Amino acid sequence: MMQAHTRALIAASTFSVITGETVAGIYDHTSGRNLKIAAECRGDRLQAFDGERGVRFGGTLPELYDEGDEAYVSLEVAGDKARGHDRASASDYSAHVEDGLVRLYDYAASEWFAYDMQGPETGFAYHRDLQAGR
């Protein structure tokens, strides 16, 4: 099973790669917490930062590197979906982006995880349901 921080980084990265939008933070529905994770994709280069652990994550798609875990994660995109493999945990995953929400399935855990993406503007959420409630 993947580490929680790896799933969160993959979710932010997937959102940025698929939408072309910058991620400045995410809300993890499983833990009920806002996480200090940022991601930006330009072309086939992704750069991300995990503020919770103080480490960089990224590289040239489809191979991304987590400096904290010293491990590679693959990320392959097709439309609004992504799939890949986390080498640190030997786990496969799939992810789907819809209206600012990323749903990630961790095959090793046999479980879904959901993340809301936040943009660079203070208090701005890409997910429409969250914005309506503010």
Secondary structure, DSSP 8 states (H G I E B T S, - for coil): ---HHHHHHHHHHHHHHHH---B-EEEETTTTEEE-EEEEEETTEEEEEETTTTEEEEEETTEEEETTTTEEEE-EEETTEEEEEETTTTEEEEEEEETTEEEEEETTTTEEEEEEEE-SSTT-BSSHHHHHT-
